[in-house]
C-alpha cells in the first residue's frame, strides 16, 4: 500500500523537547508535587525524583516544551528525488508552534495531506497538540483528530509500519537505519543531550541540526520501506 501513497503529499517531521525548567529544585512546589504523583510508578529506592525529572520531564507535555520542529518533504525531479528541509526553532515555544501551524494551514490542509514521523502517533503528534492547546493555539486540521474516523486520519508512523501488528516492542529509528543500511551522519549529541545543550550551552542551532538529521533518516527509511532508492546526499537541501 505504501507505493500508492503520493510521497509529495507527505510532510515528514521530528521534534526536540526539553523540560520547562532545567532542574527539579527550580520547579514550583505544586508542580513538583504533581510531577511526583505522575511519575511515582518510576520511583525506586536507588532513584530520586530529581533524577527522574532529569530523565523524563522533557518527554511529558505537561512538564516540557518544544524547542525545535524540523520538517522535510520530497520532490520528484527529472533525475530522481530531492529532499527539502525546514526547521522551526525558538526559545519562545508559542512562536515556533504558530509558525509550524501556519505551514500546515497553508500547505497541508487538504484530505490528501499526510504527516509522517517515527513513533509519532505515540509521541510527536500528541505532544505538539497538547503544547498547542496549552499555548492557546487552535489545532490545525491535520492534527485535530477528535471525532474523525480512523480512515480520516492521515498520519503515518514508520515504527507502526515496522510492527506489522506486533505490539510488544519499540524499535528505534537508529536501529532501523542500521538494519536497512541507511547511511547516517555521526551525531555529536544524542536525544539525552538535548536539554543540556539547550540550558547549559544555549545552542539551539546545534539542536536544530540534530533534529534535521533525524528527519532525513526518517525519509530515507520510508523510501526503503517502499522499495525505493535512497536520495543522494547532494539532493538534500536545507533552508537557512
N, CA, C and O of each residue as an XYZ file, in Angstrom:
960
protein
N       0.809     -1.213      0.000
C       0.000      0.000      0.000
C       0.846      1.268      0.000
O       0.407      2.302     -0.503
N       2.064      1.201      0.562
C       2.888      2.405      0.645
C       3.216      2.978     -0.725
O       3.353      4.191     -0.880
N       3.342      2.098     -1.724
C       3.706      2.589     -3.048
C       2.570      3.357     -3.702
O       2.779      4.020     -4.718
N       1.363      3.278     -3.131
C       0.230      4.035     -3.669
C       0.125      5.431     -3.052
O      -0.645      6.267     -3.525
N       0.900      5.676     -1.997
C       0.870      6.981     -1.337
C       1.697      7.975     -2.144
O       2.831      7.684     -2.523
N       1.125      9.148     -2.406
C       1.873     10.208     -3.091
C       2.864     10.833     -2.124
O       2.485     11.579     -1.222
N       4.131     10.522     -2.323
C       5.138     10.970     -1.361
C       5.240     12.492     -1.326
O       5.654     13.057     -0.314
N       4.869     13.164     -2.417
C       4.911     14.625     -2.441
C       3.877     15.243     -1.503
O       3.974     16.421     -1.158
N       2.892     14.453     -1.092
C       1.837     14.948     -0.199
C       2.189     14.751      1.276
O       1.428     15.152      2.157
N       3.347     14.130      1.544
C       3.721     13.801      2.923
C       4.642     14.865      3.493
O       5.604     15.281      2.847
N       4.341     15.299      4.707
C       5.260     16.148      5.468
C       5.884     15.287      6.557
O       5.192     14.830      7.467
N       7.187     15.067      6.465
C       7.922     14.278      7.447
C       8.398     15.216      8.556
O       8.825     16.338      8.283
N       8.325     14.759      9.796
C       8.686     15.677     10.888
C       9.273     14.957     12.093
O       9.103     13.752     12.280
N       9.965     15.743     12.896
C      10.503     15.280     14.173
C      10.560     16.486     15.104
O      10.713     17.618     14.646
N      10.439     16.247     16.405
C      10.508     17.347     17.362
C      11.599     17.074     18.396
O      11.973     15.928     18.648
N      12.091     18.154     18.980
C      13.004     18.060     20.120
C      12.380     18.806     21.290
O      11.888     19.923     21.134
N      12.403     18.188     22.450
C      11.751     18.753     23.632
C      12.717     18.811     24.806
O      13.683     18.051     24.877
N      12.438     19.721     25.718
C      13.243     19.880     26.935
C      12.298     20.147     28.100
O      11.141     20.504     27.876
N      12.761     19.982     29.341
C      11.925     20.387     30.487
C      11.692     21.892     30.446
O      12.520     22.642     29.929
N      10.559     22.331     30.995
C      10.293     23.765     31.067
C      11.290     24.460     31.997
O      11.678     25.605     31.765
N      11.689     23.762     33.032
C      12.697     24.243     33.983
C      13.783     23.179     34.053
O      13.480     21.987     34.081
N      15.040     23.596     34.080
C      16.126     22.630     33.914
C      16.244     21.642     35.070
O      16.398     20.443     34.840
N      16.175     22.128     36.310
C      16.386     21.244     37.453
C      15.143     21.205     38.343
O      14.374     22.164     38.404
N      14.969     20.094     39.019
C      13.764     19.840     39.799
C      13.601     20.834     40.947
O      12.479     21.181     41.314
N      14.709     21.290     41.508
C      14.629     22.205     42.644
C      14.122     23.584     42.248
O      13.726     24.368     43.111
N      14.128     23.891     40.948
C      13.634     25.185     40.476
C      12.145     25.129     40.092
O      11.547     26.152     39.759
N      11.565     23.945     40.140
C      10.152     23.781     39.784
C       9.271     24.273     40.929
O       9.609     24.080     42.097
N       8.141     24.907     40.605
C       7.215     25.364     41.642
C       6.760     24.195     42.513
O       6.625     23.073     42.026
N       6.526     24.455     43.792
C       6.195     23.398     44.750
C       4.998     22.573     44.301
O       5.054     21.344     44.334
N       3.907     23.227     43.880
C       2.716     22.499     43.445
C       3.017     21.621     42.244
O       2.549     20.485     42.164
N       3.805     22.150     41.302
C       4.168     21.391     40.105
C       5.045     20.201     40.472
O       4.912     19.120     39.898
N       5.959     20.412     41.449
C       6.793     19.288     41.906
C       5.925     18.163     42.445
O       6.160     16.992     42.147
N       4.931     18.516     43.232
C       4.037     17.504     43.797
C       3.304     16.741     42.698
O       3.146     15.523     42.773
N       2.860     17.472     41.678
C       2.128     16.835     40.580
C       3.063     15.961     39.736
O       2.648     14.918     39.230
N       4.312     16.383     39.585
C       5.278     15.551     38.860
C       5.534     14.265     39.629
O       5.571     13.189     39.033
N       5.707     14.358     40.917
C       5.937     13.176     41.742
C       4.745     12.224     41.651
O       4.916     11.006     41.593
N       3.545     12.787     41.639
C       2.347     11.955     41.529
C       2.297     11.238     40.183
O       1.944     10.061     40.114
N       2.647     11.942     39.125
C       2.585     11.354     37.786
C       3.651     10.281     37.575
O       3.441      9.337     36.813
N       4.801     10.426     38.253
C       5.925      9.519     37.990
C       6.207      8.571     39.153
O       7.266      7.945     39.188
N       5.290      8.454     40.094
C       5.559      7.618     41.271
C       5.793      6.148     40.910
O       6.462      5.419     41.642
N       5.232      5.722     39.772
C       5.458      4.329     39.357
C       6.902      4.086     38.929
O       7.334      2.939     38.823
N       7.655      5.171     38.681
C       9.063      5.045     38.304
C       9.994      5.111     39.507
O      11.189      4.836     39.398
N       9.438      5.477     40.641
C      10.254      5.698     41.836
C      10.793      4.379     42.371
O      10.047      3.427     42.602
N      12.095      4.347     42.559
C      12.764      3.195     43.160
C      13.677      3.712     44.260
O      14.002      4.898     44.316
N      14.079      2.807     45.122
C      14.904      3.220     46.263
C      16.191      3.896     45.824
O      16.674      4.809     46.493
N      16.748      3.453     44.705
C      18.035      3.990     44.273
C      17.884      5.151     43.291
O      18.870      5.595     42.703
N      16.635      5.655     43.108
C      16.412      6.732     42.151
C      15.570      7.826     42.792
O      14.496      7.565     43.334
N      16.069      9.041     42.722
C      15.363     10.167     43.330
C      14.454     10.826     42.286
O      14.595     10.596     41.085
N      13.520     11.649     42.774
C      12.664     12.385     41.846
C      13.476     13.398     41.044
O      13.099     13.740     39.923
N      14.572     13.876     41.597
C      15.452     14.781     40.856
C      16.011     14.076     39.614
O      16.084     14.664     38.536
N      16.402     12.814     39.782
C      16.943     12.044     38.664
C      15.851     11.692     37.657
O      16.075     11.728     36.447
N      14.675     11.355     38.163
C      13.554     11.061     37.272
C      13.191     12.291     36.459
O      12.929     12.198     35.259
N      13.175     13.447     37.116
C      12.855     14.690     36.419
C      13.873     14.948     35.303
O      13.496     15.301     34.186
N      15.131     14.774     35.603
C      16.178     14.997     34.606
C      15.992     14.087     33.397
O      16.202     14.507     32.259
N      15.599     12.841     33.646
C      15.459     11.860     32.569
C      14.143     11.981     31.815
O      14.093     11.713     30.614
N      13.063     12.388     32.512
C      11.727     12.226     31.944
C      10.925     13.509     31.723
O       9.989     13.507     30.924
N      11.260     14.590     32.400
C      10.393     15.774     32.346
C      10.176     16.266     30.923
O       9.075     16.691     30.571
N      11.213     16.210     30.113
C      11.100     16.724     28.752
C      10.151     15.949     27.862
O       9.660     16.485     26.869
N       9.884     14.690     28.200
C       9.014     13.891     27.329
C       7.551     13.963     27.743
O       6.688     13.403     27.067
N       7.264     14.650     28.853
C       5.884     14.869     29.266
C       5.459     16.268     28.849
O       6.096     17.251     29.229
N       4.383     16.366     28.067
C       3.941     17.675     27.573
C       3.523     18.602     28.701
O       3.558     19.822     28.540
N       3.129     18.045     29.841
C       2.716     18.874     30.968
C       3.903     19.555     31.654
O       3.737     20.583     32.310
N       5.094     18.983     31.503
C       6.273     19.496     32.199
C       7.390     19.916     31.242
O       8.421     20.427     31.679
N       7.193     19.704     29.955
C       8.216     20.035     28.973
C       7.741     21.062     27.975
O       6.635     21.591     28.084
N       8.587     21.340     27.002
C       8.218     22.240     25.914
C       9.006     21.847     24.668
O      10.036     21.178     24.747
N       8.501     22.276     23.527
C       9.150     22.010     22.253
C      10.115     23.154     21.941
O       9.753     24.327     22.039
N      11.343     22.802     21.566
C      12.309     23.835     21.181
C      12.644     23.780     19.695
O      13.242     24.711     19.155
N      12.260     22.689     19.032
C      12.528     22.577     17.592
C      11.552     21.601     16.941
O      11.304     20.511     17.457
N      11.007     22.010     15.807
C      10.266     21.103     14.927
C      10.938     21.180     13.569
O      10.950     22.238     12.941
N      11.492     20.077     13.114
C      12.101     20.022     11.781
C      11.183     19.235     10.851
O      10.635     18.200     11.229
N      11.027     19.738      9.636
C      10.160     19.083      8.661
C      10.927     18.880      7.361
O      11.862     19.619      7.050
N      10.516     17.871      6.613
C      11.118     17.614      5.318
C      10.063     17.131      4.350
O       9.105     16.468      4.748
N      10.231     17.458      3.088
C       9.320     16.946      2.071
C      10.122     16.546      0.847
O      11.234     17.029      0.635
N       9.555     15.664      0.046
C      10.251     15.074     -1.086
C       9.664     15.610     -2.380
O       8.447     15.617     -2.563
N      10.525     16.055     -3.268
C      10.135     16.488     -4.614
C      10.663     15.493     -5.627
O      11.787     15.008     -5.500
N       9.860     15.188     -6.626
C      10.324     14.364     -7.739
C      10.817     15.275     -8.851
O      10.151     16.242     -9.219
N      11.995     14.954     -9.382
C      12.571     15.744    -10.477
C      12.822     14.827    -11.665
O      12.574     13.624    -11.591
N      13.305     15.387    -12.736
C      13.569     14.591    -13.941
C      14.705     13.602    -13.717
O      14.825     12.614    -14.440
N      15.542     13.870    -12.710
C      16.691     12.989    -12.450
C      16.512     12.114    -11.203
O      17.389     11.312    -10.883
N      15.401     12.260    -10.507
C      15.187     11.457     -9.302
C      14.392     12.212     -8.262
O      13.413     12.885     -8.582
N      14.817     12.098     -7.013
C      14.101     12.742     -5.917
C      15.023     13.690     -5.144
O      16.232     13.480     -5.051
N      14.409     14.732     -4.600
C      15.112     15.675     -3.736
C      14.411     15.747     -2.393
O      13.193     15.588     -2.307
N      15.192     15.989     -1.340
C      14.641     16.258     -0.011
C      14.886     17.729      0.294
O      15.999     18.230      0.130
N      13.846     18.413      0.735
C      13.988     19.806      1.169
C      13.593     19.906      2.632
O      12.565     19.372      3.048
N      14.414     20.593      3.402
C      14.253     20.658      4.843
C      13.925     22.074      5.295
O      14.317     23.055      4.662
N      13.200     22.158      6.403
C      12.923     23.437      7.047
C      12.765     23.166      8.542
O      12.254     22.118      8.937
N      13.202     24.109      9.366
C      13.088     23.942     10.824
C      12.458     25.167     11.464
O      12.677     26.301     11.040
N      11.678     24.907     12.486
C      11.112     25.951     13.329
C      11.727     25.768     14.716
O      11.463     24.770     15.386
N      12.541     26.725     15.145
C      13.202     26.585     16.440
C      13.314     27.956     17.087
O      13.661     28.949     16.448
N      13.008     27.972     18.375
C      12.917     29.265     19.056
C      12.861     29.012     20.556
O      12.366     27.974     20.995
N      13.368     29.957     21.344
C      13.233     29.848     22.795
C      11.784     30.026     23.227
O      11.354     29.472     24.238
N      11.036     30.807     22.448
C       9.625     31.021     22.742
C       8.804     29.957     22.012
O       8.660     30.006     20.790
N       8.274     29.010     22.757
C       7.569     27.883     22.159
C       6.360     28.332     21.352
O       6.093     27.792     20.278
N       5.627     29.318     21.864
C       4.432     29.792     21.162
C       4.783     30.272     19.759
O       4.034     30.027     18.813
N       5.915     30.954     19.620
C       6.344     31.464     18.326
C       6.558     30.341     17.329
O       6.036     30.399     16.216
N       7.321     29.316     17.709
C       7.614     28.242     16.759
C       6.366     27.411     16.448
O       6.209     26.929     15.326
N       5.479     27.241     17.430
C       4.251     26.493     17.184
C       3.340     27.227     16.207
O       2.710     26.601     15.354
N       3.268     28.551     16.329
C       2.452     29.334     15.401
C       3.038     29.279     13.992
O       2.297     29.225     13.011
N       4.355     29.292     13.893
C       4.995     29.194     12.582
C       4.716     27.826     11.953
O       4.429     27.732     10.759
N       4.802     26.786     12.752
C       4.524     25.436     12.259
C       3.057     25.306     11.851
O       2.751     24.725     10.810
N       2.156     25.844     12.665
C       0.733     25.804     12.339
C       0.454     26.511     11.017
O      -0.357     26.033     10.224
N       1.112     27.637     10.767
C       0.923     28.366      9.505
C       1.311     27.493      8.319
O       0.628     27.498      7.294
N       2.414     26.738      8.452
C       2.827     25.824      7.382
C       1.742     24.796      7.104
O       1.392     24.550      5.950
N       1.206     24.192      8.172
C       0.163     23.183      7.995
C      -1.093     23.793      7.394
O      -1.671     23.232      6.463
N      -1.517     24.925      7.911
C      -2.743     25.563      7.424
C      -2.632     25.956      5.956
O      -3.608     25.854      5.212
N      -1.464     26.399      5.538
C      -1.298     26.909      4.177
C      -0.995     25.815      3.150
O      -1.398     25.921      1.992
N      -0.279     24.757      3.577
C       0.206     23.791      2.589
C      -0.196     22.337      2.857
O      -0.074     21.497      1.965
N      -0.670     22.027      4.058
C      -1.012     20.640      4.392
C      -2.368     20.606      5.096
O      -2.493     20.148      6.231
N      -3.372     21.104      4.385
C      -4.691     21.265      4.980
C      -5.782     20.559      4.181
O      -6.969     20.767      4.430
N      -5.385     19.729      3.228
C      -6.369     19.026      2.409
C      -6.464     17.574      2.852
O      -5.576     17.082      3.549
N      -7.544     16.873      2.453
C      -7.665     15.442      2.808
C      -6.524     14.589      2.273
O      -6.301     13.479      2.757
N      -5.794     15.098      1.275
C      -4.680     14.352      0.699
C      -3.387     14.544      1.479
O      -2.425     13.802      1.279
N      -3.356     15.540      2.373
C      -2.137     15.835      3.126
C      -1.874     14.769      4.179
O      -2.801     14.296      4.837
N      -0.604     14.391      4.336
C      -0.223     13.327      5.262
C       0.937     13.811      6.128
O       1.850     14.475      5.637
N       0.898     13.479      7.410
C       2.019     13.722      8.312
C       2.684     12.392      8.631
O       2.003     11.384      8.821
N       4.011     12.384      8.691
C       4.735     11.141      8.957
C       5.861     11.382      9.952
O       6.590     12.368      9.853
N       5.995     10.474     10.911
C       7.097     10.525     11.867
C       7.400      9.134     12.372
O       6.692      8.181     12.046
N       8.452      9.012     13.169
C       8.802      7.721     13.770
C       8.375      7.729     15.234
O       8.839      8.560     16.015
N       7.504      6.819     15.599
C       6.858      6.808     16.915
C       6.044      8.088     17.118
O       5.819      8.521     18.249
N       5.614      8.676     16.023
C       4.955      9.981     16.074
C       3.529      9.895     16.603
O       3.049     10.844     17.223
N       2.850      8.794     16.375
C       1.481      8.665     16.895
C       1.487      8.579     18.417
O       0.523      8.974     19.073
N       2.561      8.070     18.963
C       2.678      7.919     20.412
C       3.295      9.161     21.055
O       2.994      9.484     22.205
N       4.159      9.857     20.311
C       4.895     10.972     20.926
C       4.715     12.300     20.202
O       4.074     13.204     20.740
N       5.265     12.445     18.990
C       5.346     13.765     18.352
C       3.979     14.409     18.136
O       3.774     15.558     18.526
N       3.047     13.693     17.525
C       1.750     14.291     17.211
C       0.986     14.712     18.473
O       0.555     15.862     18.559
N       0.806     13.823     19.450
C       0.089     14.262     20.655
C       0.827     15.340     21.435
O       0.192     16.215     22.023
N       2.146     15.293     21.452
C       2.921     16.310     22.172
C       2.678     17.690     21.552
O       2.438     18.665     22.264
N       2.743     17.761     20.224
C       2.502     19.028     19.538
C       1.097     19.537     19.841
O       0.908     20.719     20.128
N       0.115     18.643     19.777
C      -1.270     19.044     20.035
C      -1.433     19.574     21.458
O      -2.071     20.607     21.661
N      -0.874     18.891     22.426
C      -1.000     19.311     23.825
C      -0.337     20.660     24.057
O      -0.890     21.519     24.745
N       0.846     20.845     23.485
C       1.541     22.106     23.690
C       0.841     23.252     22.952
O       0.859     24.390     23.422
N       0.225     22.962     21.802
C      -0.551     23.999     21.120
C      -1.720     24.447     21.987
O      -1.958     25.644     22.144
N      -2.445     23.491     22.548
C      -3.593     23.845     23.379
C      -3.146     24.614     24.619
O      -3.799     25.580     25.013
N      -2.047     24.198     25.236
C      -1.534     24.891     26.417
C      -1.163     26.337     26.078
O      -1.313     27.236     26.904
N      -0.676     26.548     24.843
C      -0.300     27.889     24.402
C      -1.462     28.658     23.771
O      -1.265     29.741     23.218
N      -2.664     28.101     23.853
C      -3.838     28.790     23.339
C      -3.918     28.857     21.829
O      -4.476     29.804     21.276
N      -3.363     27.852     21.155
C      -3.337     27.817     19.687
C      -4.344     26.780     19.193
O      -4.324     25.632     19.638
N      -5.217     27.178     18.280
C      -6.180     26.242     17.695
C      -5.445     25.184     16.882
O      -4.499     25.495     16.158
N      -5.880     23.938     17.002
C      -5.214     22.853     16.294
C      -5.471     22.955     14.794
O      -6.605     23.194     14.381
N      -4.441     22.778     13.977
C      -4.653     22.704     12.525
C      -5.409     21.430     12.180
O      -5.389     20.461     12.938
N      -6.068     21.438     11.044
C      -6.940     20.325     10.663
C      -6.220     18.982     10.639
O      -6.782     17.968     11.053
N      -4.981     18.970     10.155
C      -4.266     17.702     10.019
C      -3.886     17.084     11.367
O      -3.578     15.894     11.436
N      -3.908     17.881     12.434
C      -3.604     17.349     13.766
C      -4.849     17.178     14.630
O      -4.802     16.490     15.650
N      -5.947     17.789     14.239
C      -7.177     17.733     15.029
C      -7.945     16.466     14.674
O      -8.727     16.453     13.724
N      -7.721     15.402     15.441
C      -8.301     14.100     15.094
C      -9.578     13.799     15.867
O     -10.171     12.737     15.674
N     -10.015     14.703     16.735
C     -11.218     14.464     17.538
C     -12.427     14.255     16.641
O     -12.729     15.081     15.779
N     -13.118     13.133     16.858
C     -14.331     12.844     16.107
C     -14.108     12.255     14.731
O     -15.072     11.909     14.047
N     -12.855     12.131     14.307
C     -12.578     11.583     12.977
C     -12.572     10.056     13.009
O     -12.200      9.440     14.008
N     -12.988      9.469     11.902
C     -12.884      8.020     11.733
C     -11.416      7.676     11.493
O     -10.653      8.509     11.005
N     -11.019      6.444     11.839
C      -9.611      6.069     11.645
C      -9.104      6.326     10.228
O      -7.963      6.752     10.050
N      -9.932      6.073      9.223
C      -9.500      6.255      7.844
C      -9.466      7.723      7.416
O      -9.011      8.048      6.319
N      -9.953      8.609      8.295
C      -9.912     10.038      8.002
C      -8.672     10.709      8.592
O      -8.430     11.893      8.356
N      -7.889      9.950      9.359
C      -6.688     10.492      9.997
C      -5.480     10.169      9.119
O      -5.085      9.010      8.992
N      -4.910     11.189      8.527
C      -3.816     10.989      7.564
C      -2.459     11.086      8.254
O      -1.686     12.010      7.999
N      -2.179     10.130      9.122
C      -0.910     10.073      9.832
C      -0.233      8.747      9.525
O      -0.880      7.699      9.522
N       1.056      8.791      9.270
C       1.849      7.583      9.051
C       2.944      7.535     10.104
O       3.605      8.540     10.369
N       3.135      6.375     10.701
C       4.168      6.182     11.715
C       5.054      5.031     11.269
O       4.592      3.893     11.186
N       6.321      5.310     10.979
C       7.206      4.261     10.472
C       7.453      3.168     11.499
O       7.693      2.019     11.126
N       7.399      3.500     12.789
C       7.547      2.449     13.793
C       6.342      1.525     13.777
O       6.484      0.311     13.929
N       5.168      2.086     13.597
C       3.951      1.285     13.500
C       3.993      0.399     12.251
O       3.579     -0.760     12.293
N       4.491      0.946     11.150
C       4.625      0.144      9.934
C       5.531     -1.060     10.171
O       5.260     -2.157      9.683
N       6.610     -0.845     10.924
C       7.569     -1.914     11.172
C       7.000     -2.985     12.107
O       7.445     -4.132     12.073
N       6.034     -2.626     12.929
C       5.466     -3.599     13.867
C       4.669     -4.694     13.164
O       4.625     -5.826     13.647
N       4.043     -4.382     12.043
C       3.201     -5.351     11.344
C       2.192     -6.010     12.291
O       1.954     -7.216     12.219
N       1.615     -5.212     13.167
C       0.622     -5.727     14.104
C       1.186     -6.236     15.413
O       0.427     -6.610     16.307
N       2.518     -6.260     15.546
C       3.162     -6.718     16.782
C       3.269     -5.539     17.749
O       3.903     -4.536     17.424
N       2.665     -5.643     18.919
C       2.641     -4.533     19.867
C       3.655     -4.679     20.999
O       3.608     -3.931     21.975
N       4.573     -5.640     20.872
C       5.431     -5.954     22.010
C       6.697     -5.119     22.088
O       7.300     -5.023     23.156
N       7.113     -4.517     20.990
C       8.464     -3.962     21.002
C       8.526     -2.562     20.417
O       7.781     -2.218     19.500
N       9.446     -1.751     20.975
C       9.800     -0.450     20.417
C      11.071     -0.629     19.604
O      12.033     -1.234     20.077
N      11.079     -0.107     18.386
C      12.263     -0.181     17.543
C      12.683      1.234     17.182
O      11.902      1.985     16.598
N      13.898      1.599     17.524
C      14.354      2.975     17.321
C      14.611      3.251     15.840
O      14.825      2.339     15.041
N      14.582      4.533     15.506
C      14.906      4.963     14.151
C      16.344      4.597     13.813
O      16.635      4.170     12.696
N      17.245      4.764     14.778
C      18.659      4.440     14.547
C      18.845      2.968     14.209
O      19.624      2.627     13.319
N      18.128      2.090     14.918
C      18.244      0.650     14.644
C      17.725      0.316     13.253
O      18.350     -0.462     12.533
N      16.595      0.889     12.867
C      16.041      0.601     11.548
C      16.941      1.127     10.440
O      17.068      0.497      9.390
N      17.568      2.280     10.665
C      18.514      2.783      9.671
C      19.690      1.831      9.514
O      20.179      1.620      8.404
N      20.139      1.261     10.612
C      21.227      0.285     10.560
C      20.789     -0.988      9.846
O      21.530     -1.533      9.028
N      19.579     -1.462     10.157
C      19.047     -2.682      9.537
C      18.920     -2.508      8.026
O      19.239     -3.414      7.257
N      18.450     -1.328      7.611
C      18.229     -1.071      6.194
C      19.460     -0.494      5.495
O      19.401     -0.108      4.328
N      20.575     -0.441      6.224
C      21.838      0.051      5.654
C      21.693      1.470      5.107
O      22.160      1.788      4.013
N      21.037      2.304      5.897
C      20.864      3.705      5.530
C      21.987      4.505      6.177
O      22.080      4.539      7.404
N      22.836      5.145      5.393
C      23.946      5.914      5.992
C      23.417      7.116      6.763
O      22.569      7.854      6.264
N      23.914      7.308      7.967
C      23.520      8.461      8.779
C      24.786      9.147      9.282
O      25.738      8.473      9.675
N      24.807     10.469      9.274
C      25.989     11.183      9.767
C      26.208     10.901     11.250
O      25.252     10.689     11.995
N      27.449     10.901     11.666
C      27.753     10.695     13.074
C      27.319     11.936     13.854
O      27.780     13.043     13.577
N      26.430     11.743     14.828
C      25.933     12.865     15.612
C      26.886     13.193     16.750
O      27.483     12.302     17.354
N      27.021     14.489     17.035
C      27.852     14.875     18.172
C      27.028     14.905     19.456
O      27.585     15.033     20.547
N      25.692     14.787     19.334
C      24.839     14.704     20.518
C      23.795     13.621     20.288
O      23.594     13.168     19.162
N      23.136     13.213     21.364
C      22.017     12.283     21.288
C      20.809     12.948     21.924
O      20.898     14.060     22.445
N      19.678     12.254     21.876
C      18.475     12.806     22.485
C      18.660     13.121     23.955
O      18.053     14.061     24.469
N      19.489     12.346     24.639
C      19.719     12.567     26.067
C      20.505     13.843     26.342
O      20.527     14.326     27.474
N      21.155     14.394     25.308
C      21.974     15.594     25.487
C      21.229     16.887     25.197
O      21.744     17.971     25.470
N      20.018     16.787     24.644
C      19.334     17.983     24.135
C      19.092     19.004     25.245
O      19.348     20.192     25.054
N      18.604     18.558     26.395
C      18.323     19.507     27.487
C      19.601     20.199     27.952
O      19.597     21.404     28.207
N      20.693     19.445     28.064
C      21.962     20.045     28.490
C      22.442     21.072     27.471
O      22.868     22.165     27.842
N      22.374     20.721     26.183
C      22.814     21.644     25.137
C      21.952     22.902     25.132
O      22.443     24.000     24.871
N      20.666     22.733     25.423
C      19.756     23.876     25.421
C      20.002     24.792     26.621
O      20.170     26.001     26.459
N      20.021     24.217     27.820
C      20.102     25.037     29.028
C      21.523     25.477     29.370
O      21.727     26.606     29.818
N      22.498     24.610     29.167
C      23.863     24.933     29.566
C      24.660     25.616     28.457
O      25.468     26.504     28.728
N      24.432     25.204     27.210
C      25.201     25.764     26.101
C      24.417     26.797     25.293
O      24.986     27.543     24.496
N      23.093     26.826     25.514
C      22.226     27.780     24.795
C      22.468     27.687     23.288
O      22.604     28.701     22.603
N      22.519     26.443     22.787
C      22.887     26.226     21.381
C      21.719     25.581     20.628
O      21.728     24.381     20.357
N      20.720     26.393     20.299
C      19.563     25.889     19.546
C      19.950     25.440     18.145
O      19.354     24.512     17.597
N      20.932     26.089     17.576
C      21.368     25.729     16.222
C      21.863     24.283     16.189
O      21.568     23.542     15.251
N      22.598     23.895     17.190
C      23.116     22.522     17.276
C      21.968     21.528     17.414
O      22.009     20.447     16.828
N      20.954     21.884     18.179
C      19.776     21.023     18.347
C      19.017     20.912     17.034
O      18.538     19.836     16.678
N      18.907     22.025     16.313
C      18.222     22.009     15.021
C      18.915     21.044     14.046
O      18.255     20.255     13.371
N      20.233     21.117     13.981
C      20.991     20.235     13.086
C      20.737     18.771     13.438
O      20.541     17.938     12.553
N      20.743     18.466     14.726
C      20.482     17.100     15.185
C      19.077     16.658     14.780
O      18.892     15.532     14.320
N      18.092     17.532     14.949
C      16.712     17.220     14.620
C      16.547     16.985     13.120
O      15.852     16.057     12.704
N      17.184     17.820     12.319
C      17.085     17.675     10.863
C      17.690     16.359     10.382
O      17.188     15.754      9.435
N      18.754     15.920     11.021
C      19.352     14.631     10.646
C      18.354     13.490     10.844
O      18.300     12.555     10.044
N      17.566     13.577     11.918
C      16.568     12.539     12.171
C      15.474     12.552     11.109
O      14.976     11.496     10.719
N      15.097     13.739     10.640
C      14.063     13.806      9.611
C      14.576     13.233      8.296
O      13.852     12.515      7.607
N      15.808     13.543      7.947
C      16.401     12.965      6.737
C      16.437     11.438      6.852
O      16.097     10.732      5.902
N      16.847     10.934      8.013
C      16.874      9.486      8.225
C      15.469      8.893      8.115
O      15.289      7.813      7.553
N      14.483      9.600      8.651
C      13.089      9.154      8.581
C      12.632      9.027      7.129
O      12.010      8.034      6.753
N      12.942     10.031      6.319
C      12.538      9.996      4.910
C      13.218      8.843      4.185
O      12.579      8.121      3.419
N      14.504      8.672      4.424
C      15.234      7.578      3.765
C      14.668      6.218      4.184
O      14.571      5.303      3.367
N      14.298      6.091      5.452
C      13.685      4.844      5.923
C      12.364      4.603      5.215
O      12.095      3.489      4.766
N      11.542      5.631      5.111
C      10.264      5.484      4.422
C      10.465      5.038      2.971
O       9.737      4.180      2.471
N      11.457      5.628      2.306
C      11.754      5.234      0.932
C      12.167      3.772      0.854
O      11.730      3.046     -0.040
N      13.015      3.335      1.794
C      13.433      1.925      1.821
C      12.227      1.007      2.030
O      12.125     -0.044      1.396
N      11.314      1.407      2.921
C      10.129      0.591      3.182
C       9.231      0.487      1.951
O       8.498     -0.488      1.791
N       9.293      1.493      1.088
C       8.539      1.465     -0.167
C       9.276      0.729     -1.275
O       8.729      0.504     -2.354
N      10.521      0.357     -1.001
C      11.312     -0.297     -2.032
C      11.951      0.672     -2.999
O      12.365      0.279     -4.090
N      12.038      1.956     -2.608
C      12.636      2.983     -3.463
C      14.124      3.151     -3.164
O      14.620      2.707     -2.128
N      14.820      3.797     -4.085
C      16.215      4.141     -3.861
C      16.305      5.295     -2.858
O      15.372      6.087     -2.720
N      17.431      5.375     -2.170
C      17.671      6.481     -1.265
C      17.950      7.762     -2.050
O      18.372      7.717     -3.206
N      17.709      8.892     -1.409
C      18.044     10.179     -2.004
C      19.526     10.448     -1.759
O      20.011     10.316     -0.635
N      20.233     10.821     -2.808
C      21.659     11.102     -2.679
C      21.894     12.329     -1.802
O      21.064     13.237     -1.760
N      23.022     12.353     -1.107
C      23.353     13.448     -0.205
C      23.299     14.801     -0.914
O      22.856     15.792     -0.334
N      23.750     14.840     -2.166
C      23.766     16.083     -2.908
C      22.387     16.585     -3.293
O      22.249     17.708     -3.779
N      21.359     15.763     -3.082
C      19.980     16.149     -3.408
C      19.176     16.473     -2.163
O      17.946     16.496     -2.201
N      19.876     16.726     -1.044
C      19.227     17.134      0.199
C      19.539     18.600      0.428
O      20.705     18.990      0.496
N      18.495     19.416      0.546
C      18.676     20.856      0.636
C      18.088     21.375      1.941
O      16.980     21.003      2.329
N      18.841     22.235      2.609
C      18.437     22.784      3.909
C      18.174     24.272      3.771
O      18.972     24.996      3.176
N      17.047     24.733      4.324
C      16.749     26.159      4.260
C      17.551     26.870      5.358
O      17.813     26.301      6.418
N      17.926     28.097      5.090
C      18.684     28.861      6.072
C      17.743     29.404      7.117
O      18.179     30.084      8.047
